[in-house]
Amino acid sequence: MNWCISSQLNTYLIIHAAVIEKSGYAVIMPAPPGSGKSTLTASLIQEGWRLLSDELTIIDVQNACVVPFPRPVSLKNESIDIIILMLFLGLFLQIRLREMSVTLNPHF
């Protein structure tokens, strides 16, 4: 699929990179295959970043804007385990912080 896209979009700059967006700013994350781009992307999506692409960053050279190309993030089993662990740790920390604020200030 990536080859099909890359071979047809001749007027765009195409980079093998994940790209995410928050508050109108895109972050392009180029890296070799297997280096953790998808794991990092999935983790940042859980933190409120918007997925523009996990595989190919497509940039319109006329206006220097990123063209969204979202597809499901493809994770290996080890990466899925990491994301699940991070979600549980995040939930645990939120619960503990709420408990601490109730203990410190019972009127909160």
C-alpha positions as CSV (number, residue, x, y, z in Angstrom):
1,M,0.0,0.0,0.0
2,N,2.8,2.4,0.9
3,W,4.4,1.8,-2.5
4,C,1.1,2.5,-4.3
5,I,0.7,5.8,-2.5
6,S,4.3,6.8,-2.9
7,S,4.4,6.1,-6.6
8,Q,1.2,8.1,-7.4
9,L,1.7,11.2,-5.3
10,N,4.4,12.8,-7.5
11,T,3.7,16.4,-6.4
12,Y,4.2,15.8,-2.7
13,L,7.1,15.2,-0.4
14,I,6.8,11.8,1.2
15,I,8.8,10.7,4.2
16,H,8.8,7.4,6.0
17,A,7.7,8.8,9.3
18,A,4.9,8.9,11.8
19,V,3.2,12.3,12.1
20,I,0.9,13.5,14.9
21,E,-0.7,16.8,15.6
22,K,-1.7,18.9,18.7
23,S,-2.9,22.5,18.9
24,G,-2.4,23.0,15.1
25,Y,1.3,21.9,15.2
26,A,2.5,18.7,13.5
27,V,5.4,16.6,14.9
28,I,7.1,14.4,12.2
29,M,8.9,11.4,13.7
30,P,11.2,9.8,11.1
31,A,13.0,6.6,12.1
32,P,14.1,3.2,10.7
33,P,11.6,0.4,10.7
34,G,11.4,-1.4,14.1
35,S,12.6,1.6,16.1
36,G,9.4,2.3,18.0
37,K,7.6,5.0,15.9
38,S,4.3,3.2,16.1
39,T,4.6,2.5,19.9
40,L,5.4,6.1,20.5
41,T,2.6,7.3,18.2
42,A,0.0,5.0,20.0
43,S,1.2,6.3,23.3
44,L,0.9,9.9,22.3
45,I,-2.6,9.3,20.8
46,Q,-3.6,8.1,24.3
47,E,-2.4,11.5,25.6
48,G,-4.6,13.5,23.3
49,W,-2.5,13.9,20.2
50,R,-4.2,13.4,16.8
51,L,-2.9,10.8,14.4
52,L,-2.1,12.1,10.9
53,S,-0.2,9.1,9.8
54,D,1.7,6.2,11.3
55,E,3.7,5.2,8.2
56,L,4.0,8.0,5.6
57,T,4.2,11.7,6.2
58,I,2.8,13.4,3.1
59,I,3.7,17.1,2.7
60,D,2.1,19.4,0.2
61,V,5.1,21.3,-1.2
62,Q,2.9,24.2,-2.4
63,N,1.9,25.2,1.1
64,A,4.2,23.1,3.4
65,C,1.2,21.5,5.1
66,V,1.0,17.9,6.2
67,V,-1.7,15.9,4.4
68,P,-3.4,13.5,6.8
69,F,-3.2,9.9,5.9
70,P,-4.5,8.1,8.9
71,R,-4.7,4.3,9.0
72,P,-4.9,2.1,12.1
73,V,-1.6,2.0,14.0
74,S,0.0,-1.4,13.5
75,L,1.6,-2.6,16.8
76,K,3.7,-5.7,17.5
77,N,2.7,-7.8,20.5
78,E,5.4,-6.3,22.7
79,S,4.2,-2.8,21.8
80,I,0.6,-3.7,22.7
81,D,1.9,-4.9,26.1
82,I,3.7,-1.6,26.6
83,I,0.7,0.5,25.7
84,I,-1.6,-1.5,28.0
85,L,0.9,-1.1,30.9
86,M,1.1,2.6,30.3
87,L,-2.7,3.0,30.3
88,F,-3.0,1.1,33.6
89,L,-0.1,3.1,35.2
90,G,-1.8,6.3,34.1
91,L,-5.1,5.3,35.5
92,F,-3.4,4.1,38.8
93,L,-1.6,7.5,39.1
94,Q,-4.9,9.4,38.5
95,I,-6.7,7.4,41.2
96,R,-3.8,7.9,43.7
97,L,-3.6,11.6,43.0
98,R,-7.4,11.9,43.6
99,E,-7.0,9.9,46.9
100,M,-4.2,12.1,48.0
101,S,-6.1,15.3,47.3
102,V,-9.1,14.0,49.3
103,T,-6.8,13.0,52.2
104,L,-5.0,16.4,52.2
105,N,-8.2,18.5,51.8
106,P,-11.3,16.7,52.8
107,H,-13.4,19.6,51.5
108,F,-12.1,19.3,48.0
